[in-house]
C-alpha cells in the first residue's frame, strides 16, 4: 500500500514537470513562435532580401527562413488547388 501511494505521488509530481518540458521544447522548435502573422510576413521579407544579397545568416535566421519557404510553398499549393468555380471568374 505504501509503495502504491508513493508511486502515485511521484506520478502526480512528475506530470507538471513533464508538461513544462514539452511546452519548452515546443517553443524552441518553432522559430516563429510569439510572432503575429504580420510580423512573420515582415520577417520573411527581410530574410528573403538578405538571402538575395548573399548576406550570412545565423542559425536562427536560417531556420526562420526555412519556415518562410515552407509557408510560401503551402500558399502556392493552395492557389493551384482552387475550385473550378473560382477559376472561371
DRENZATI-955188 format. One record per atom (N, C-alpha, C): residue number from 1; x, y, z; chain. Coordinates in pm, 1 decimal. Atoms other than C-alpha are relative to their C-alpha. Example, Ala and Ser with C-alpha at 12.3 -4.5 7.8 and 13.67 -1.06 7.14 Angstrom:
! residues 2
PT    k      east     north        up  c
PT    1      89.0    -119.0       0.0  A
PT    1    1230.0    -450.0     780.0  A
PT    1      90.0     120.0       0.0  A
PT    2     -82.0    -119.0      -6.0  A
PT    2    1367.0    -106.0     714.0  A
PT    2     -77.0     109.0      73.0  A
END
This chain:
! residues 89
PT    k      east     north        up  c
PT    1      82.4    -119.1       0.0  A
PT    1       0.0       0.0       0.0  A
PT    1      87.3     126.2       0.0  A
PT    2     -88.3    -116.2      -5.1  A
PT    2     281.8     240.3      84.3  A
PT    2      64.1      26.5    -135.7  A
PT    3     -66.1     -16.0     129.9  A
PT    3     451.8     176.2    -247.0  A
PT    3     -94.9      53.8    -105.7  A
PT    4      95.4     -51.1      98.8  A
PT    4     139.0     238.8    -448.1  A
PT    4     -30.2     147.1      25.3  A
PT    5      20.6    -140.9     -31.8  A
PT    5      78.7     568.7    -265.1  A
PT    5     122.2      81.0     -41.1  A
PT    6    -123.9     -67.9      38.4  A
PT    6     441.6     664.3    -319.3  A
PT    6      10.1      13.4    -152.5  A
PT    7      -4.8      -3.2     146.0  A
PT    7     424.0     573.9    -687.6  A
PT    7    -101.3      99.1     -55.6  A
PT    8     103.2     -93.4      45.1  A
PT    8     101.3     770.4    -731.4  A
PT    8      43.0     144.6      26.3  A
PT    9     -48.1    -133.6     -33.2  A
PT    9     253.5    1073.5    -555.7  A
PT    9     110.4      43.9     -96.2  A
PT   10    -106.1     -32.6      96.0  A
PT   10     560.8    1059.6    -779.8  A
PT   10     -56.5      27.5    -137.9  A
PT   11      63.9     -20.7     129.5  A
PT   11     340.0    1033.2   -1085.0  A
PT   11     -64.0     138.0      -6.9  A
PT   12      62.5    -132.0      -3.5  A
PT   12     143.4    1340.2    -983.2  A
PT   12     103.0     112.4       0.6  A
PT   13    -104.1    -102.2      -6.4  A
PT   13     459.9    1535.4    -908.8  A
PT   13      74.1      11.7    -132.7  A
PT   14     -75.7      -1.4     124.9  A
PT   14     623.4    1438.9   -1235.8  A
PT   14     -81.1      55.5    -116.3  A
PT   15      84.2     -45.3     111.1  A
PT   15     327.6    1534.6   -1458.2  A
PT   15      21.9     146.6     -36.2  A
PT   16     -23.8    -140.8      37.4  A
PT   16     369.2    1915.9   -1436.3  A
PT   16     140.0      24.3     -54.0  A
PT   17    -137.6     -16.2      47.6  A
PT   17     744.7    1886.3   -1485.7  A
PT   17      10.6     -46.6    -143.9  A
PT   18      -2.1      52.8     136.1  A
PT   18     697.7    1674.3   -1795.4  A
PT   18     -75.1      92.3     -95.1  A
PT   19      77.2     -91.5      83.9  A
PT   19     432.4    1911.9   -1930.7  A
PT   19      78.5     127.3     -27.2  A
PT   20     -80.0    -121.4      18.0  A
PT   20     660.2    2211.4   -1876.2  A
PT   20     114.0     -24.1     -98.2  A
PT   21    -107.2      32.6      93.8  A
PT   21     943.3    2038.3   -2062.8  A
PT   21     -55.7     -10.0    -141.2  A
PT   22      61.9      11.4     131.7  A
PT   22     706.6    1961.8   -2350.7  A
PT   22     -31.1     135.7     -58.8  A
PT   23      28.2    -134.4      48.4  A
PT   23     599.2    2325.2   -2375.5  A
PT   23     127.9      72.4     -37.0  A
PT   24    -126.9     -65.2      29.4  A
PT   24     957.9    2445.8   -2362.2  A
PT   24      57.4     -53.6    -129.3  A
PT   25     -52.0      59.7     122.0  A
PT   25    1057.2    2204.3   -2634.7  A
PT   25     -80.9      46.1    -120.2  A
PT   26      84.3     -44.6     110.4  A
PT   26     762.3    2309.0   -2849.6  A
PT   26      33.5     142.9     -40.7  A
PT   27     -32.4    -137.9      33.8  A
PT   27     857.7    2675.2   -2827.5  A
PT   27     138.0      12.3     -61.8  A
PT   28    -133.3     -10.4      56.6  A
PT   28    1219.7    2610.2   -2910.4  A
PT   28       5.3     -57.5    -141.0  A
PT   29      -2.3      56.9     133.8  A
PT   29    1134.4    2409.1   -3221.9  A
PT   29     -66.6      90.8    -102.1  A
PT   30      66.6     -91.4      91.7  A
PT   30     915.4    2685.2   -3372.1  A
PT   30      72.6     133.6       2.5  A
PT   31     -76.9    -124.3      -1.2  A
PT   31    1141.2    2973.2   -3473.7  A
PT   31     -87.1     124.6     -13.7  A
PT   32      89.9    -114.0      16.7  A
PT   32     838.3    3194.9   -3541.4  A
PT   32     -97.0      13.3     116.9  A
PT   33      91.1      -3.0    -114.0  A
PT   33     674.0    3138.1   -3202.8  A
PT   33      -4.7     139.7      60.4  A
PT   34      18.0    -129.3     -64.3  A
PT   34     531.7    3450.1   -3044.4  A
PT   34     -13.7     116.3     -96.5  A
PT   35      13.2    -107.3      98.2  A
PT   35     512.3    3648.2   -3367.9  A
PT   35    -138.5      -4.0     -63.7  A
PT   36     128.0      -5.5      70.1  A
PT   36     189.0    3767.2   -3525.8  A
PT   36      24.1     -28.5    -148.2  A
PT   37     -14.4      29.7     142.5  A
PT   37     120.5    3690.0   -3889.8  A
PT   37      65.0     117.3     -74.1  A
PT   38     -62.2    -116.4      63.7  A
PT   38     212.7    4045.8   -3990.6  A
PT   38     149.8       6.0      28.7  A
PT   39    -141.7       0.1     -35.4  A
PT   39     540.8    4020.1   -3803.0  A
PT   39      74.2    -110.9     -73.7  A
PT   40     -62.2     110.3      73.5  A
PT   40     612.3    3684.3   -3966.2  A
PT   40      21.9      38.3    -145.6  A
PT   41     -13.0     -40.7     140.4  A
PT   41     548.3    3827.8   -4312.1  A
PT   41     112.7     102.1     -16.7  A
PT   42    -105.7    -100.3       7.4  A
PT   42     775.6    4125.9   -4243.9  A
PT   42     137.1     -64.7      19.0  A
PT   43    -126.4      70.0     -23.6  A
PT   43    1048.2    3899.1   -4107.2  A
PT   43      38.7     -81.1    -122.4  A
PT   44     -29.0      78.8     119.6  A
PT   44    1018.5    3673.2   -4411.1  A
PT   44      53.0      88.1    -112.7  A
PT   45     -48.2     -91.5     103.8  A
PT   45    1060.0    3968.7   -4645.4  A
PT   45     143.2      43.9      27.5  A
PT   46    -135.6     -42.0     -37.2  A
PT   46    1367.8    4086.6   -4457.5  A
PT   46     100.3    -112.7     -22.8  A
PT   47     -90.8     113.5      16.6  A
PT   47    1521.6    3739.7   -4457.0  A
PT   47      20.0     -35.0    -147.2  A
PT   48     -12.9      29.0     143.2  A
PT   48    1449.6    3686.4   -4826.9  A
PT   48      90.8     101.7     -68.4  A
PT   49     -87.7    -102.6      56.6  A
PT   49    1615.8    4016.4   -4911.6  A
PT   49     145.5     -25.8      39.0  A
PT   50    -136.3      30.0     -45.3  A
PT   50    1918.3    3922.5   -4703.1  A
PT   50      56.0    -120.3     -74.6  A
PT   51     -44.2     117.9      74.2  A
PT   51    1933.3    3585.6   -4879.3  A
PT   51      37.0      37.0    -143.3  A
PT   52     -29.5     -42.3     136.6  A
PT   52    1920.8    3751.6   -5221.3  A
PT   52     129.5      80.4      -7.7  A
PT   53    -122.4     -80.2      -4.0  A
PT   53    2203.1    3984.1   -5119.0  A
PT   53     119.4     -80.9      48.4  A
PT   54    -105.6      92.6     -43.7  A
PT   54    2408.2    3679.4   -5009.7  A
PT   54      61.9      38.7     134.1  A
PT   55     -48.4     -31.5    -134.4  A
PT   55    2435.7    3801.8   -4652.3  A
PT   55       1.2    -127.8      82.7  A
PT   56      -7.0     117.1     -87.7  A
PT   56    2537.7    3549.8   -4389.4  A
PT   56    -110.4       8.9     104.3  A
PT   57     107.9       8.0     -97.5  A
PT   57    2252.7    3437.6   -4166.9  A
PT   57      41.4     -93.6     112.4  A
PT   58     -29.6      89.7    -112.1  A
PT   58    2285.6    3289.6   -3820.5  A
PT   58     -97.6    -118.4      -2.7  A
PT   59      79.4     123.7       0.0  A
PT   59    2125.9    2955.9   -3731.5  A
PT   59    -148.1      28.3      18.5  A
PT   60     140.6     -31.6     -23.1  A
PT   60    1803.7    3109.5   -3601.9  A
PT   60     -62.3      61.4    -124.5  A
PT   61      51.3     -62.8     121.5  A
PT   61    1761.2    3322.9   -3912.3  A
PT   61     -17.8    -103.0    -111.1  A
PT   62      13.5     105.0     101.0  A
PT   62    1821.5    3018.3   -4132.7  A
PT   62    -122.5     -85.7      25.1  A
PT   63     118.4      80.3     -30.6  A
PT   63    1554.1    2820.7   -3950.2  A
PT   63    -126.9      80.2     -25.8  A
PT   64     114.9     -84.4      30.0  A
PT   64    1315.0    3115.4   -3979.0  A
PT   64     -21.6       9.8    -150.6  A
PT   65      10.8      -5.6     145.3  A
PT   65    1389.3    3139.3   -4349.4  A
PT   65     -56.4    -130.4     -55.5  A
PT   66      55.2     128.6      42.0  A
PT   66    1314.0    2768.8   -4386.7  A
PT   66    -151.0      -3.8      22.4  A
PT   67     144.3      -7.1     -27.0  A
PT   67     974.6    2828.6   -4226.0  A
PT   67     -67.0      88.6    -103.8  A
PT   68      54.8     -89.6     102.9  A
PT   68     917.8    3114.9   -4470.5  A
PT   68     -16.1     -73.4    -132.1  A
PT   69       7.7      75.4     124.4  A
PT   69     993.4    2887.6   -4764.9  A
PT   69    -112.9    -103.0       5.4  A
PT   70     109.8      96.4     -15.2  A
PT   70     752.2    2626.7   -4628.5  A
PT   70    -135.0      68.9     -12.3  A
PT   71     126.2     -74.0      11.0  A
PT   71     479.0    2889.8   -4592.6  A
PT   71     -27.4      39.2    -143.9  A
PT   72      16.4     -35.6     140.9  A
PT   72     539.5    3006.1   -4949.1  A
PT   72     -45.7    -119.7     -81.8  A
PT   73      37.8     120.4      73.8  A
PT   73     516.4    2651.4   -5079.9  A
PT   73    -143.5     -39.7      30.8  A
PT   74     136.9      33.8     -38.5  A
PT   74     195.2    2591.0   -4885.8  A
PT   74     -99.7      95.5     -64.4  A
PT   75      89.6     -97.6      62.5  A
PT   75      42.5    2911.1   -5021.4  A
PT   75     -12.1     -25.8    -149.4  A
PT   76       5.4      29.6     142.8  A
PT   76     132.4    2814.7   -5378.0  A
PT   76     -85.9    -122.0     -27.3  A
PT   77      84.2     118.6      17.1  A
PT   77     -31.9    2475.4   -5334.4  A
PT   77    -146.2      34.9      18.1  A
PT   78     138.7     -39.8     -22.6  A
PT   78    -346.8    2638.5   -5200.3  A
PT   78     -57.4      71.8    -121.0  A
PT   79      51.3     -74.2     115.2  A
PT   79    -377.2    2865.4   -5504.2  A
PT   79     -14.2     -89.7    -122.6  A
PT   80      10.1      88.0     115.9  A
PT   80    -321.0    2584.0   -5753.5  A
PT   80    -115.2     -98.3      14.5  A
PT   81     108.6      93.8     -21.9  A
PT   81    -595.6    2374.3   -5596.5  A
PT   81    -132.7      72.7      19.9  A
PT   82     124.0     -76.5     -14.3  A
PT   82    -868.6    2638.6   -5624.0  A
PT   82    -113.2     -71.9     -73.5  A
PT   83     114.4      61.6      68.4  A
PT   83   -1216.1    2514.3   -5713.6  A
PT   83     -22.5      61.4    -137.7  A
PT   84      19.8     -44.6     137.3  A
PT   84   -1316.1    2545.7   -6077.3  A
PT   84     -89.7     123.5      -6.4  A
PT   85      89.5    -116.5       3.1  A
PT   85   -1588.2    2798.6   -5995.4  A
PT   85      75.4     129.5      24.5  A
PT   86     -75.3    -122.4     -23.4  A
PT   86   -1334.7    3048.4   -5864.5  A
PT   86      99.1      27.7    -112.5  A
PT   87     -90.6     -22.1     111.9  A
PT   87   -1103.4    2995.1   -6159.1  A
PT   87     -70.7      60.2    -119.5  A
PT   88      75.9     -54.1     112.9  A
PT   88   -1380.1    3088.4   -6403.6  A
PT   88     -20.0     150.1      11.0  A
PT   89      28.6    -143.0     -18.0  A
PT   89   -1421.3    3434.9   -6256.7  A
PT   89     106.6      86.3     -51.4  A
END
